[in-house]
Amino acid sequence: MHRLPRLLAAAGTSMVVTAALTVAVVVATPQPAIALENGLARTPPMGFNNWNATHCEADFNESMIKGIADIFVSQGLKDVGYQYVNIDDCWALPQRDSQGNLVPDPVRFPNGIKALADYVHARGLRFGIYTSAGTKTCNTAGFPGALGHEYEDARLFASWGVDYLKYDNCNNQGVDAVQRYTTMRDALLATGRPIVYSICEWGRSDPKVWTWGADVGNLWRTTGDISDNWTSMIGKAQFNRTLAQYAGPGHWNDPDMLEVGNPAHRVGHHAQHPEEHRRHRGGPGPARQAGHGRQQQCRVGRLQQGPGEWRPGGRAVERNDHDRDDRHQRVRDRPRRLLVVHPQ
C-alpha cells in the first residue's frame, strides 16, 4: 500500500496514446469506409489504461483505479477531455462460475466491477474493461477469454455499466479475425448499451484490420505492442501516417499507448529520455490515454515550470480535442499545481 501514493501521483501527468493517429498526409483518392454507426467515439477516446505500468502485479487493484478517477477530476484532466478509466488483463479469476460468467478477482476488486464502474461514473467519467477474442486472455495465468462466450460476456459487461471494451487477439484458435470481432460487435450492440469497441488485433491478419475495422469497431490496433524507447514510438507513428485515410469520426487507427512516465523497470528495457517523453506526449495523434510510471520519484511542481518536467503545451490540447471550449483555454492559461514525474 505504501507504493500507492507514488503510483497514483505518477499517474497524474504521464500520458499515453491509445488511439487514433490521424496525421495529415497526402493520399490519392481514399475510399470511404462503411463505418459502424453506434454514435460513439466521434473524437478519439481519451483516458487511462493500467497495463504498461502494472501488468498483473498487485498494484493493479480497486484502490488504484479509484485513485486514477479521482486524479482525473482533481488535476483537471477530465476538463480537457480525458473520459475513460479502463482496466486491462488480470481483473478476473482464472475460471468462470457455474453459470458460465466471468468472476472478478475478489482480492483485487473486493466490491466487484459494478461498484467500481459506479464510482467512476459518479465522477462524470466512463469505465472500460478488457477481454480477448480467444479462449484465454494474453496473460500466462490463463484468464478466460470471450471466444464462444461473446453474448453472455457482453450482457455481463453491460450489466456492470461498462462503457468501453478492449478486445485482444490472444489464443484465438485460428478462427478468422473478421468473424471473431464481428461476433463481439453484434453482441455489444444487442445489449442496447453504448460501448466503445476497441479491436486489439495488432494488424496481423489478412485482410488488414484497417480495411474492415470501421464496419466492426470504433478503433483498431494497427501494430504490435509499443515499448518505452524512441525507435518503437517513432516507428509506429511513421507507419500510421500511411493509414490516415482509414480514420474518421467513430473509427480510428490505434498505434497503441504512449509510454510517457514509464521507466525502464523491466530487464533489457531501455527507457526514453525525458525530452523524448515530452516529444512523445506532444507528437501526432489526437487520442490520449493517461498511464503512469511505477518506481519513479515524483514531486509536486507547477505546470510548465522547471527543467525535466513534462509540460503539456496548449497546442497539444487544442489540436487533440475537437470539442474544445473556453474550459480548455482556462486550463492552459492558469498556473495550476500539478503532480510532475521526474525519473530517478
C-alpha positions in Angstrom: 0.0 0.0 0.0 2.9 2.4 0.6 3.6 2.4 -3.1 0.1 3.6 -4.0 0.6 7.3 -3.4 3.6 7.4 -5.7 1.9 5.2 -8.3 -1.2 7.5 -8.3 0.9 10.6 -8.2 2.8 9.5 -11.3 -0.5 8.8 -13.0 -1.4 12.4 -12.8 0.7 13.5 -15.7 2.2 10.5 -17.6 0.3 10.5 -20.8 -0.3 7.5 -23.1 -1.8 7.3 -26.6 -4.3 4.6 -27.3 -6.0 5.6 -30.2 -6.3 7.3 -33.3 -3.4 8.6 -35.3 -4.8 11.0 -37.9 -1.7 12.6 -39.3 -2.2 14.8 -42.3 -0.8 13.2 -45.3 -1.4 13.4 -49.0 -3.4 10.4 -50.1 -4.6 9.5 -53.5 -8.4 9.4 -53.5 -9.1 7.4 -50.4 -12.0 5.0 -50.4 -14.6 5.9 -47.7 -15.2 3.2 -45.2 -18.6 2.0 -44.2 -18.4 2.8 -40.5 -20.0 1.2 -37.5 -22.6 3.8 -36.5 -23.1 3.2 -32.8 -22.8 7.0 -32.3 -19.7 6.7 -30.2 -16.1 7.9 -30.4 -16.9 10.8 -32.7 -13.5 12.1 -31.5 -10.8 9.6 -30.4 -11.3 8.2 -26.9 -9.1 9.7 -24.2 -8.5 8.2 -20.9 -6.4 5.7 -18.8 -5.2 2.1 -19.1 -3.1 0.5 -16.5 -1.3 -2.2 -18.5 2.1 -0.7 -19.4 2.7 0.3 -15.8 1.3 -2.5 -13.7 0.8 -5.6 -15.9 -0.6 -8.2 -13.5 1.2 -7.0 -10.4 -0.6 -6.4 -7.1 -0.6 -2.7 -7.6 -3.4 -3.2 -10.1 -6.5 -3.2 -7.8 -9.6 -1.3 -6.9 -7.9 1.4 -4.8 -5.6 2.2 -7.6 -8.3 2.6 -10.2 -10.4 4.7 -7.9 -7.4 6.9 -7.3 -7.0 7.4 -11.0 -10.6 8.5 -11.3 -10.0 11.0 -8.5 -6.9 12.3 -10.1 -8.6 12.9 -13.5 -11.1 15.2 -11.7 -8.7 16.9 -9.2 -5.9 17.6 -11.7 -8.2 18.9 -14.5 -7.7 16.0 -16.9 -11.5 15.4 -17.1 -11.9 19.1 -18.1 -9.7 18.7 -21.2 -11.4 15.5 -22.4 -9.9 12.6 -20.6 -13.1 10.5 -20.0 -12.2 6.8 -19.8 -10.8 4.9 -16.9 -10.0 1.4 -18.3 -8.8 -1.8 -16.6 -6.7 -4.3 -18.6 -6.0 -8.0 -18.2 -5.9 -9.9 -14.8 -9.1 -8.4 -13.4 -10.9 -11.8 -13.4 -10.4 -15.2 -11.8 -9.0 -18.0 -13.9 -12.3 -19.9 -14.0 -15.9 -18.9 -14.8 -18.6 -19.6 -12.3 -21.1 -22.4 -12.5 -23.4 -20.3 -14.7 -20.5 -19.6 -17.1 -20.0 -16.0 -16.1 -16.7 -14.2 -15.6 -15.8 -13.6 -11.9 -13.9 -10.5 -10.8 -10.8 -11.3 -8.6 -12.1 -10.7 -5.1 -8.6 -9.7 -3.8 -8.1 -7.1 -6.4 -11.7 -5.9 -6.6 -13.4 -6.8 -3.3 -16.5 -4.8 -4.2 -16.8 -6.1 -7.7 -16.7 -4.4 -11.1 -20.1 -2.8 -11.0 -19.3 -0.9 -7.8 -16.0 0.3 -9.4 -17.8 1.4 -12.5 -20.4 3.2 -10.4 -17.5 5.0 -8.6 -16.1 6.1 -11.9 -19.4 7.2 -13.2 -20.2 9.2 -10.1 -17.2 11.4 -11.0 -18.5 12.1 -14.5 -16.1 9.6 -16.2 -16.6 6.4 -18.1 -15.4 2.9 -17.4 -13.6 0.4 -19.6 -12.8 -3.3 -19.4 -10.7 -5.9 -21.2 -11.0 -9.4 -22.6 -9.7 -11.4 -25.6 -11.2 -12.8 -28.8 -9.8 -16.2 -27.8 -10.2 -19.0 -25.3 -7.9 -17.3 -22.9 -6.5 -13.7 -22.5 -2.9 -12.9 -23.2 -1.6 -13.4 -19.6 0.1 -16.7 -19.0 -2.1 -17.3 -15.9 -4.8 -18.2 -18.4 -7.7 -16.0 -17.6 -10.9 -16.9 -19.6 -11.4 -15.2 -23.0 -14.7 -14.5 -24.7 -14.4 -16.7 -27.8 -17.7 -18.7 -27.7 -19.0 -16.6 -24.9 -19.5 -13.3 -26.7 -23.1 -12.7 -26.0 -23.1 -13.7 -22.3 -19.9 -11.7 -21.6 -21.3 -8.6 -23.5 -24.5 -8.8 -21.4 -22.4 -9.1 -18.2 -20.3 -6.1 -19.1 -23.4 -4.0 -19.9 -25.0 -5.0 -16.6 -21.9 -3.7 -14.8 -22.1 -0.4 -16.6 -19.1 -0.8 -18.9 -18.6 2.0 -21.5 -15.5 0.7 -23.3 -14.2 -2.7 -24.3 -10.7 -3.5 -25.3 -10.8 -6.9 -27.2 -7.5 -8.5 -27.6 -6.3 -11.2 -30.0 -4.6 -13.9 -27.9 -5.4 -17.7 -28.0 -7.7 -17.2 -31.0 -7.6 -20.8 -32.1 -7.1 -19.8 -35.7 -10.6 -18.5 -36.1 -11.0 -15.8 -38.8 -10.4 -12.4 -37.3 -13.3 -10.7 -39.1 -15.6 -13.4 -37.8 -14.4 -13.1 -34.2 -14.5 -9.4 -34.0 -17.8 -9.1 -35.8 -19.5 -11.5 -33.4 -18.5 -9.4 -30.4 -19.6 -6.3 -32.3 -23.1 -7.8 -32.7 -23.1 -9.0 -29.0 -22.3 -5.5 -27.8 -25.0 -3.9 -30.0 -27.5 -6.5 -28.8 -27.1 -5.3 -25.2 -28.5 -1.9 -26.0 -25.8 -0.2 -24.0 -23.4 2.3 -25.8 -20.0 0.6 -25.5 -16.9 1.9 -27.4 -15.4 -1.1 -29.1 -11.6 -1.3 -29.4 -10.3 -4.0 -31.7 -6.8 -5.1 -30.5 -5.9 -7.4 -33.4 -2.4 -5.9 -33.9 -2.7 -5.6 -37.7 -1.6 -9.3 -38.1 -4.4 -10.9 -40.2 -5.3 -10.6 -43.9 -7.2 -8.7 -45.0 -5.7 -6.0 -42.8 -7.8 -4.7 -39.9 -7.8 -1.1 -41.1 -9.6 -2.2 -44.3 -12.5 -3.7 -42.4 -12.3 -2.2 -38.9 -14.6 0.8 -39.5 -17.5 -1.5 -40.2 -16.8 -3.5 -37.0 -15.3 -1.3 -34.3 -14.6 2.2 -33.2 -10.8 1.9 -33.2 -8.3 -0.8 -34.1 -4.7 -1.5 -33.2 -2.5 -1.4 -36.2 0.7 -2.8 -34.8 2.1 -5.0 -32.0 2.8 -3.6 -28.6 4.7 -0.3 -28.1 7.9 -0.3 -26.0 9.4 2.5 -23.9 12.0 3.7 -26.5 12.1 6.3 -29.2 12.6 3.8 -32.0 9.4 1.9 -31.1 7.4 5.1 -30.8 8.6 6.9 -33.9 8.3 3.6 -35.9 4.6 3.3 -35.0 4.0 7.0 -35.7 5.6 6.7 -39.2 3.7 3.5 -40.0 0.3 5.0 -39.0 1.0 8.1 -41.2 0.2 5.8 -44.2 -3.2 4.8 -42.7 -4.8 8.2 -42.2 -7.3 7.6 -45.0 -9.0 4.9 -42.9 -9.6 7.1 -39.8 -12.5 9.5 -39.1 -15.3 10.2 -36.6 -16.3 6.9 -35.0 -13.5 4.9 -36.5 -9.8 5.4 -35.7 -6.4 3.9 -36.2 -4.8 2.9 -32.9 -1.0 2.9 -32.7 -1.0 1.8 -29.1 -0.3 3.8 -25.9 2.4 6.4 -25.4 4.9 5.3 -22.8 5.4 8.7 -21.2 6.4 8.4 -17.5 7.1 4.7 -17.6 10.7 3.8 -16.5 13.0 1.1 -17.7 11.9 -1.2 -14.9 11.9 -4.4 -17.0 15.0 -6.3 -17.8 16.5 -5.2 -21.1 14.0 -2.3 -21.4 15.6 1.0 -22.5 13.6 4.0 -21.3 13.2 7.2 -23.3 15.0 10.3 -22.2 12.7 12.9 -20.5 12.9 15.1 -23.6 11.8 12.2 -25.7 8.9 11.6 -23.4 7.9 15.3 -23.8 8.0 15.0 -27.6 6.3 11.6 -27.4 3.4 13.2 -25.5 3.2 16.2 -27.9 3.6 14.1 -31.0 1.0 13.3 -33.6 -2.1 11.5 -32.5 -5.4 13.1 -31.3 -6.3 10.5 -28.7 -4.6 10.0 -25.4 -4.8 7.6 -22.5 -3.1 8.5 -19.3 -0.8 5.9 -17.8 1.9 6.3 -15.2 5.4 5.2 -14.3 5.9 2.9 -11.4 9.1 3.1 -9.4 9.6 6.8 -10.1 10.3 9.7 -7.8 7.6 12.3 -8.0 7.1 15.7 -6.5 4.6 18.5 -6.9 5.6 21.1 -9.4 4.0 23.9 -11.3 2.6 23.3 -14.8 5.1 24.5 -17.5 7.8 25.2 -14.9 11.2 23.8 -14.3 13.7 21.6 -16.3 12.9 17.9 -16.7 9.2 18.3 -16.1 6.6 17.0 -18.5 4.9 20.1 -19.8 1.6 19.6 -21.7 1.6 22.6 -24.0 -1.6 24.3 -25.1 -1.1 23.4 -28.7 -1.4 19.7 -27.9 -4.6 20.1 -26.1 -6.1 22.4 -28.8 -5.1 20.1 -31.6 -6.4 16.9 -29.9 -9.8 18.0 -28.7 -12.3 18.6 -31.4 -15.0 19.7 -28.9 -12.9 22.3 -27.1 -14.5 25.3 -25.4 -13.4 28.0 -23.0 -12.7 25.5 -20.3 -9.6 24.3 -22.3 -8.3 27.9 -22.6 -8.7 28.4 -18.8 -6.8 25.1 -18.1 -4.0 26.2 -20.5 -3.6 29.7 -19.2 -3.9 29.5 -15.4 -1.0 28.2 -13.4 -2.1 25.0 -11.5 -0.5 22.7 -9.1 0.2 19.5 -10.9 1.9 16.3 -10.0 5.0 16.0 -12.2 7.0 12.9 -12.9 10.8 13.0 -12.6 13.0 10.0 -13.5 15.1 8.6 -10.7 
